[in-house]
Amino acid sequence: MSRQQITAFAMNETGRDAIVFKSDKGFEVDFLRDGQVVETLPMYEHNIHYALDACENWITGAGAFGS
């Protein structure tokens, strides 16, 4: 399955990054901490705005990403 990077988010203060990809099935987000992928979350049922919100929540540590 091929993936094309759409955009990336980074926050130096938290050491967290997030990358949005478009795959054959839909959107996927890689969540990184200190440059290492922590989780790849498929968001096939959601639109780009949902994926972007998840990225922002991850890098800022908001909501479920607070730990």
N, C-alpha and C positions, 0 to 999 in steps of 0.2 A: 504494500500500500504506500503510495507516495503522499508526502505532506509538503505544503508550501507555507513558508512563514508569512504571516500577515503583519504582525507587529510585535513589539517587545516592550516590557516595562521593567524598570529597575529602581531600587531604592538602596543607596549605599548605607544609610543609617541602620537598616534592618538586615542587610546582607541577602535580601530576597529579590529574585527576578521572576518574571513570568513571560512566557512566549506563547502567542496564539498562532495556531496552524490551521489551515484548511486542508482536509483530507478528502478522499473519495466519499467518505460517509458523512462528513460535516466538520464541525469545529472541534479542535482538541487544544488543550492548554497544558503546557509543561510548567510545573512549579519548581523553582530552584532555590536552594539555600546554599550560600557560599560557593556558587558555581556548579553545584551537583544537583541533578534532577531528583527531587523528593517524590514527585508523583506526576503522572500524566493522566489528566482527567478528560475523558471523552464527553463532549457536549453536543452530541448528535441531534438531540431533541430541541436544542436551543438556538437562538440567533446570535449574531456577532455581538450585540449589546450585552447579552448575558455573559458571554465569554470575557468581554472587556471588563465588566463589573467584577467578575471573579478574580481577574488579574489585579485590579486595584485593591480589592479586599485582601488578597494574599500579600502583596508587597507592604501594605500598611498594617497588617496584622489585625484587621477588623473582623468582627463576627466570629464565625466558626474557625477562622484562620488565626485566632488570637494566641494559640499556644505554640 
